[in-house]
Structures are given as structure tokens and as C-alpha cells.
Amino acid sequence: MTPLLTLLYEGCRPQDARWALLGDTTMPYWDWTMLLVVFAYTAMQAALYYLPFGQVEHRGKDEDGQVLRYNINGLHAFVISSALLVGMWSGGVFQACRITGRIYSLVCACYVLSFLIATLLYLHSFKKQPFSQTGPLLRDFALGKDINHRVFGIDMKHFFMVRIGFMGWGMVITCYLLAEIEKDGRVSLPMLLVVTFQLLYIVEFLLDEASVLPTKEFTQDGIGFLMIQGEYIYIPFYSSTAAFFLLQRPVQISLPSVFLICLLYGAGFAIYYISNGQKNCFRKNPSDPAFAGLRTILSPSGQNLLVSGWFGWVRHPNYLGDIMMTWAWTLPCGFSSVLPYIPAVVCTNMLRERANEIEEACEEKHGEAWKEYCRRVPYQLLPNIY
């Protein structure tokens, strides 16, 4: 992942001498200060995990039969973190350019810290499972040995997914926006679109934070180096490539283009939000009167499969909405370079592959009922196309 990030950032190199105002134009690969920044952010989020706000979810049990407890207060922690960041910037204590001008160092610091944390969690896992019962060392280190690894009452997977991945993404794009103000004295329309779209996506995720708990990634996958590195690097930096590109290569955008991009994002957001809401509510209470008019198929597993509503349109409408939003916050970059579009292409392919994985699992679980569903709803993502 790091070589790909290097390619992206090299392709975004500024052509404007004003960039010298932002500090290092050489983008140093290592700065001990950035390691302290990442460590401090991680420690702060660990402390905010114990905020007496939000709600508490109880899902599943650990090896000892104890019910697992999750603090669902990510939105509160995000508001506090964002207010602290903007407040320090407004008071002159913090300069966003000190972060954005050392992105290589920040990414490398995240890589180092994620490696150290993964190593500590791997060693800690031997308290539960003797070495003789483990699998290949490299595989266990990369993919993780435990699914529900907890330290001081904090579920590590939940912590890294929400506090480091999504909230870190929000912190990074906020720094890009503040750095543009430092550089140009204003916020450009393309940057405003990108940051607004991504912040709305992040806030929506945090509003429905508990929805991550029943997902396949959360309930079946281990927590190892690959997962931790992805939350420290892939989500915050790779996902924010469009904002970084605009910070260094500003573009102009016409009002008709703004309207069309907003329309694309709005439609994607509506599809994503409403279809996810329908899916989650149906899972919790299939007999809810709100679903009385929807057609279903009874599965041998005892569950019902929706074959109307959003999931009668395509089989994965939530992924379609996700893809539309990703392209909407990339289009403000214009077409002077292909580089800011790489994350959108990768995201589209990743969600397509994830849809295939889900369908394989559903066919194994639901058998003929799933085949009948696919017959009635023949398209995965795009009606009449794919």
C-alpha cells in the first residue's frame, strides 16, 4: 500500500511556488514528530472511548461466555476531536500545513505504529492460546488470531475501525481544508465539495455506528497487522486522496458541473442510507408492519429474503449508493490527472468483489431460496446492466 500512496502523492506534486508556504516541499519520509502525533491521537481516542455518552451495545460472547460490551459514542468523540482540532488551529496553536506538508512522514509513522500495535496484540494473544495451538506465524500475525481482542475493556477491532479509520479520515480531510485556507486565504469550491461529501459520509457512519457490529468483517475476520494497517493508512489517507490532490493542484469547476456532482452524491447517499436502513430494520424485526407490503422468500434457514423494495431493485443497493458517493467526491478533481480516480476505481472493484463473496455465503446458507431470489432480482449493482 505504501508504494501506491507514494505514486499518488508524487503525481500530486505541486507546481505552484506558493506551496513553499506549507513547509517542506521535499516531503521528508521520516519525522519523529509525526510518530508522536499519531501516538497522541491514538491515546486520545482510547481515553474518549470511556466517555459517559452515547449508548452501550451488547453483542455476542467471548471465550469465557461473557457478553461483549461496546461503547457506541464515536460521534461524540468525533465532535470533541474536531472541535479541539479547529479550536487549536483558530487559536494559532496548530498549523495544518505542518501535517499536510509531511504526509510521507505521517504515513510512515502510521505504518510503524500499526506494526508495533499488531506485534503487541499478537504476543498478548498467547495468554489465551498456547503457542502449540497456533497456525503459521506470519499468517496469524497478518490476519490475526483473535476475533474479539480486548485491552482494558476496549474492543480493539471496534476501536480501530471507528476511532482510527473513520475518525482519522475525518481529521485528515479537515487538515487539508485548513491547509488550503492557510495557503490561499479561502476554501475553493472543489475542496469544499470533497470535504463536505466525505464528512457527511463519516458522520452518517458514526450515527449508525452499531451497524458495524453484525458485519462479516467484524464477526468473522481476525484482527491482525493487515487490518490495523488498513485502518491507520488505507482509510484515512487513501480515501482522502481527492482532497490532497486539490490542495496541491487547485482546479476550477463550473456551476452546472457542481449541480450534477451534487445530484450524483445526493442520489447515492439516499440509496445508501435508505437501503441500509431497510436492511437493518428487516433483520431486527421482519414482522414489522412497515414491511407488510414487501414480498419475501422463506429460506430453509428460517429467515425471509426481501425480494421487493430496494432489494427488489438490485441485490446490493447499499453498495451501489456507496460507489456513487465515491465517484461524486472524486469528480471535483477534474480530468487533468488519472491519479485521484484510482481510489474510486479500487473502491468500485472492492465492493463488487465483496458482493460476490456475500452472494457465495448466501447461496451456501439459503440454498434454493437464494437462487430463486437471484432469478427474481437478476442484477447485482446496476439495473439492466450488471
C-alpha positions in Angstrom: 0.0 0.0 0.0 2.8 2.4 0.8 4.3 2.4 -2.8 0.8 3.1 -4.2 0.4 6.0 -1.8 3.9 7.3 -2.9 2.8 7.1 -6.5 -0.4 9.1 -5.7 1.4 11.8 -3.8 4.2 12.1 -6.3 1.6 12.5 -9.0 0.0 15.3 -7.0 3.3 17.2 -6.6 2.6 21.0 -6.6 3.5 23.1 -9.5 2.9 26.4 -7.6 5.8 28.1 -5.8 3.2 29.2 -3.1 3.5 25.6 -1.8 6.7 26.7 -0.1 4.5 28.4 2.4 3.4 25.0 3.6 6.8 23.9 4.8 8.8 21.0 3.3 8.5 20.7 -0.4 10.7 17.7 -0.4 8.1 15.7 1.7 10.5 14.0 4.1 9.9 10.3 4.6 10.6 10.4 8.4 9.9 12.8 11.1 9.8 11.7 14.8 7.3 14.4 15.5 4.7 12.7 13.2 5.1 9.5 15.3 4.3 11.5 18.4 1.3 13.0 16.6 -0.1 9.5 15.7 0.6 8.1 19.1 -1.1 11.1 20.8 -4.1 10.8 18.6 -4.4 7.1 19.4 -4.1 7.7 23.1 -6.7 10.5 23.0 -9.2 8.3 21.2 -8.6 5.5 23.7 -9.4 8.0 26.5 -12.5 9.2 24.7 -13.8 5.6 24.3 -14.8 5.9 28.0 -16.9 9.0 27.5 -20.2 8.6 29.5 -22.2 9.5 26.4 -24.0 7.5 23.7 -25.3 4.0 24.2 -23.9 0.6 25.1 -24.4 -2.4 22.8 -24.2 -6.0 24.0 -23.4 -8.4 21.1 -22.1 -11.9 21.3 -20.0 -13.6 23.9 -16.3 -14.2 24.4 -14.5 -17.5 25.1 -15.5 -17.4 28.7 -19.1 -16.8 28.0 -19.1 -13.2 29.0 -21.4 -10.9 27.0 -19.3 -8.5 24.9 -19.9 -4.8 25.6 -19.4 -2.0 23.1 -19.4 1.8 23.8 -21.2 3.4 20.9 -20.1 7.0 21.4 -18.0 7.6 18.3 -20.0 10.6 17.1 -19.4 12.3 20.5 -15.7 11.6 20.3 -15.6 12.9 16.7 -17.3 16.1 17.6 -14.9 16.7 20.6 -11.8 15.8 18.4 -12.9 18.0 15.6 -13.7 20.9 17.9 -10.3 20.5 19.6 -8.5 20.5 16.2 -10.3 23.5 14.8 -10.1 25.4 18.1 -6.3 24.8 18.3 -6.0 26.0 14.7 -8.1 29.1 15.3 -6.1 30.0 18.4 -2.8 29.7 16.4 -1.6 26.7 18.5 -1.8 24.3 15.5 -0.9 24.8 11.8 -2.4 22.4 9.4 0.5 22.8 7.0 2.8 21.1 9.5 0.7 18.0 8.9 -0.1 18.2 5.2 3.5 19.2 4.4 4.8 16.0 6.0 2.3 13.4 4.6 5.1 10.9 3.8 6.3 11.1 7.4 2.8 10.8 8.8 2.1 7.7 6.7 5.4 6.1 7.7 4.6 6.9 11.3 1.2 5.2 11.0 2.9 2.2 9.4 5.4 1.9 12.2 2.8 2.3 15.0 0.4 -0.2 13.4 3.3 -2.7 13.2 4.1 -2.2 16.8 0.5 -2.5 17.9 -0.1 -5.6 15.8 3.0 -7.2 17.4 1.9 -6.4 20.9 -1.6 -7.8 20.2 -0.1 -10.9 18.6 2.1 -11.5 21.7 -0.9 -10.8 24.0 -3.0 -13.4 22.3 -0.7 -16.2 23.6 -2.3 -15.6 27.0 -5.4 -17.2 25.6 -3.9 -19.7 23.2 -0.7 -21.6 23.8 1.9 -21.4 21.0 1.5 -25.1 20.2 -2.2 -24.4 19.2 -1.4 -21.6 16.7 -1.1 -21.7 13.0 1.7 -20.4 10.8 3.3 -17.4 12.4 3.2 -15.0 9.5 -0.4 -15.8 8.7 -1.5 -15.4 12.4 0.4 -12.1 12.6 -1.0 -10.7 9.3 -4.6 -11.9 9.7 -4.8 -12.1 13.5 -5.5 -15.0 15.9 -8.4 -13.4 17.8 -11.7 -12.0 16.6 -12.6 -10.1 19.7 -9.4 -8.9 21.2 -9.9 -6.6 24.2 -7.4 -4.4 26.1 -8.6 -2.6 29.2 -12.2 -3.2 28.2 -11.8 -1.7 24.7 -12.6 -4.0 21.8 -9.6 -3.5 19.5 -11.4 -4.2 16.3 -14.2 -1.7 17.1 -11.6 0.8 18.2 -9.5 0.7 15.1 -12.4 0.6 12.7 -14.2 3.6 14.1 -11.7 5.7 16.1 -8.6 5.2 13.9 -10.1 4.5 10.5 -13.2 6.7 10.0 -12.5 9.3 12.6 -8.9 9.6 11.4 -10.1 10.1 7.9 -12.2 13.0 9.2 -9.2 14.5 10.9 -7.1 14.2 7.8 -9.5 15.9 5.4 -10.2 18.7 7.9 -6.4 19.3 7.9 -6.4 19.5 4.1 -9.2 22.1 4.2 -7.5 24.2 6.9 -4.2 24.0 5.0 -5.9 25.4 1.9 -7.1 28.3 3.9 -3.5 28.9 5.2 -2.3 28.7 1.6 -4.9 30.7 -0.3 -6.8 32.5 2.4 -10.1 30.8 1.3 -11.7 27.4 0.5 -12.1 26.5 -3.1 -15.5 25.1 -4.3 -14.0 21.8 -5.4 -12.3 21.3 -2.0 -15.5 22.3 -0.2 -17.4 19.7 -2.2 -14.9 16.9 -1.5 -14.6 17.6 2.3 -18.4 18.2 2.8 -19.3 14.9 0.9 -16.7 12.9 2.9 -17.6 14.4 6.3 -21.3 13.7 5.6 -20.4 10.1 4.8 -18.3 9.8 8.0 -21.0 11.4 10.2 -23.7 9.1 8.8 -21.4 6.1 9.6 -21.0 7.3 13.2 -24.7 8.0 13.6 -25.3 4.3 12.8 -22.0 3.1 14.4 -23.7 -0.1 15.9 -24.4 -1.3 12.3 -20.8 -2.4 12.0 -21.1 -5.0 14.8 -23.0 -7.7 12.9 -20.9 -7.3 9.7 -18.8 -10.2 8.3 -15.6 -8.2 8.8 -16.5 -7.7 12.5 -17.8 -11.1 13.4 -15.6 -13.5 11.4 -12.3 -11.8 10.5 -9.4 -11.7 12.9 -7.6 -8.6 14.0 -4.0 -8.6 12.7 -1.4 -6.4 11.1 -3.3 -6.1 7.7 -6.5 -4.9 9.4 -4.7 -2.5 11.7 -2.5 -1.1 9.0 -5.6 -0.6 6.8 -7.3 1.5 9.4 -4.2 3.6 10.1 -3.3 4.1 6.4 -5.8 3.0 3.8 -9.0 4.6 5.2 -7.6 8.0 6.4 -5.0 8.7 3.6 -6.0 6.6 0.6 -9.7 7.6 0.9 -8.7 11.3 1.2 -6.6 11.4 -2.0 -9.0 13.7 -3.8 -8.7 16.4 -1.1 -4.9 16.1 -1.1 -4.8 16.4 -4.9 -6.9 19.6 -4.8 -4.7 21.1 -2.1 -1.7 20.9 -4.4 -3.3 21.2 -7.8 -6.3 23.5 -7.5 -8.9 23.3 -10.3 -11.9 25.4 -11.4 -15.3 23.9 -11.7 -18.5 25.3 -13.4 -21.8 25.6 -11.6 -23.6 23.1 -13.9 -20.9 20.6 -13.0 -21.4 21.3 -9.3 -25.1 20.7 -9.7 -24.6 17.4 -11.5 -22.0 16.2 -8.9 -24.3 17.2 -6.0 -27.1 15.3 -7.7 -24.9 12.2 -8.1 -23.9 12.4 -4.4 -27.4 13.1 -3.2 -28.8 10.2 -5.1 -26.0 7.9 -3.9 -26.4 9.0 -0.3 -30.2 8.4 -0.4 -29.8 4.9 -1.9 -27.1 4.0 0.6 -28.9 5.4 3.6 -32.4 4.2 2.9 -31.4 0.7 1.7 -29.2 0.1 4.7 -32.0 1.3 6.9 -34.4 -1.1 5.3 -32.0 -4.0 5.6 -31.1 -3.3 9.2 -34.8 -2.9 10.3 -35.9 -6.0 8.4 -33.1 -8.0 10.2 -34.2 -6.8 13.6 -38.0 -7.2 13.1 -39.2 -8.9 9.9 -42.7 -8.8 11.2 -42.7 -5.0 11.4 -45.9 -3.6 9.8 -43.7 -1.4 7.7 -42.7 -4.5 5.7 -46.2 -5.8 5.3 -46.4 -4.8 1.6 -43.0 -6.2 0.7 -42.6 -9.6 -0.9 -40.3 -12.2 0.7 -38.9 -15.7 0.1 -38.8 -18.2 3.0 -35.3 -19.6 3.4 -34.5 -23.1 4.8 -32.5 -21.3 7.5 -35.8 -19.9 8.8 -35.1 -16.4 7.6 -37.0 -14.4 5.0 -35.3 -12.8 2.0 -36.6 -9.5 0.7 -37.4 -9.6 -3.0 -39.1 -6.1 -3.3 -38.3 -2.6 -2.0 -34.7 -1.6 -2.5 -33.6 -5.2 -2.6 -36.0 -6.0 -5.3 -34.3 -3.4 -7.5 -30.8 -4.7 -7.3 -29.3 -7.3 -4.9 -26.8 -4.8 -3.3 -28.3 -1.3 -3.5 -26.3 -0.1 -0.5 -23.1 -0.9 -2.4 -24.4 1.0 -5.5 -25.0 4.1 -3.3 -21.5 3.7 -1.8 -20.0 3.6 -5.3 -22.0 6.7 -6.5 -20.8 8.7 -3.5 -17.2 7.7 -4.0 -17.2 8.9 -7.6 -19.1 12.1 -6.6 -16.3 13.2 -4.3 -13.7 12.4 -6.9 -15.2 14.3 -9.8 -14.4 17.7 -8.4 -10.7 17.0 -9.1 -11.4 17.4 -12.8 -9.6 15.4 -15.5 -6.1 16.7 -15.6 -4.8 13.5 -13.9 -6.0 9.9 -13.5 -4.4 9.6 -10.1 -7.3 10.9 -7.9 -9.5 8.4 -9.6 -7.5 5.4 -8.6 -9.2 5.1 -5.1 -12.6 5.3 -6.8 -11.8 2.5 -9.2 -10.3 0.4 -6.4 -13.3 1.0 -4.2 -15.7 0.0 -7.0 -13.9 -3.2 -7.7 -13.6 -4.0 -4.0 -17.3 -3.6 -3.4 -18.0 -5.7 -6.5 -15.8 -8.5 -5.1 -17.3 -8.1 -1.7 -20.8 -8.5 -3.2 -19.6 -11.7 -4.9 -18.3 -13.1 -1.6 -21.6 -12.2 0.2 -23.5 -14.0 -2.5 -21.4 -17.1 -2.3 -22.1 -17.2 1.5 -25.8 -16.5 1.0 -26.1 -19.3 -1.5 -24.5 -21.7 0.9 -26.7 -20.6 3.7 -30.1 -20.2 1.9 -29.7 -22.7 -0.9 -32.6 -22.8 -3.4 -34.2 -19.7 -1.8 -31.1 -17.6 -2.8 -31.2 -19.0 -6.3 -34.8 -18.0 -6.6 -34.0 -14.6 -5.3 -31.3 -14.2 -7.9 -33.8 -15.3 -10.6 -36.3 -12.7 -9.5 -33.6 -9.9 -9.0 -31.0 -10.7 -11.7 -28.8 -7.6 -11.3 -26.2 -7.1 -8.6 -25.5 -3.4 -8.7 -26.9 -1.7 -11.8 -30.4 -2.4 -13.1 -30.4 -3.9 -16.6 -26.6 -3.6 -16.8 -24.8 -5.5 -14.1 
